[in-house]
Amino acid sequence: MDNFEKYALAIMVVFGALIIGGLMAVHIAWAHKAGFLYALGAAVVAWSAGFAVLFDKPRLYGLLLLVTTALITASVVVLVR
């Protein structure tokens, strides 16, 4: 494994599974369907951002991180309301 593969795997695991997975669990527990779907979308986009790193596509990676940030923000807004 080279450095790109290690970094891509770290992105997939940390963002996709741990952080956003916890946000999804909160929305399931509090029965917020819209927030759960935003968090699920953020998890999918963050997971795919790992492939952008793996294939050395920095612009695509930046775009995917912006989309992930927007979806996480929308999910937190649903949670706070």
Secondary structure, 3 states (H helix, E strand, C coil): CCHHHHHHHHHHHHHHHHHHHHHHHHHHHCCCHHHHHHHHHHHHHHHHHHHHHHCCCHHHHHHHHHHHHHHHHHHHHHHHC
